[in-house]
Amino acid sequence: MTGQADRTNDPTGGPGGTGGPGGTEGTGRRARWEATFAEWKAVASRYALVPLRLFLGVTFVYAAFDKLTDSAFFAADGSGSIGETMRAVRDSSAIPGLVDLALKNPSGFGYAIAFGELAVGIGTLLGLYARLAALGGALISLSLWLTVSWQVNPYYLGNDLAYLMAWLPLLLAGASVLSVDRLLADRRRRTR
C-alpha cells in the first residue's frame, strides 16, 4: 500500500503527471477515442439503412420466387390458391372492394403480386430507383394489410403492417450508399 506522499511524487500517475487521467497522455488518448467514435458514428449513420434494404430486398425476391414456383398459388380455386385466400378474407378485410377486384381475375392478381414483389426486391437490393421500389413495396404491403391480414387481432401480430412501416424509411431516404442510384448520381455530377 502506498502512502499519499508516494502518489504525489509519482510523475506518471498523479493528477499533474503525463500518464494519469488528468495528464496529457490521458487527454490525448481520450481525444483519439472521441475522434474514432465520431468517425464510427458517421459511418454507421451513412450505412444504417443497408441492413433494412438487404432484409426487405431478399424477403421480397424470396416471396416472389415462392409464388412463381408454386403452380397451385395462381389457381382460382383449391388449397393454397390466391383465389381461395381472397375468398377466405373477403368479409373480414378493410376494403372488400379490393378483394372483389382481385377475385375477378385471381390468376392475374397473383402474377401481378409475384412480379411486383420481384421488381421491388431487385430494385431494393440493387438500389435502382430505390424510392420507387420502396413505394412499390409499401403499396404491396398496404394492400395485403388491408385485405389479407386486416383481421389479425391484435394488429401487431400481422406482418404486413410491419413491412409497411419498414418500407417508409427507404421511401423517405432512398439508397444513398452501395446503390446503382448513387453510381448514376455520381456519373451525372461528373459530366456536368
Helices and strands as residue ranges (DSSP letters): H 4-9, H 24-46, H 50-68, H 82-89, G 90-92, H 96-104, H 106-126, H 130-147, G 155-157, H 159-173, H 180-191
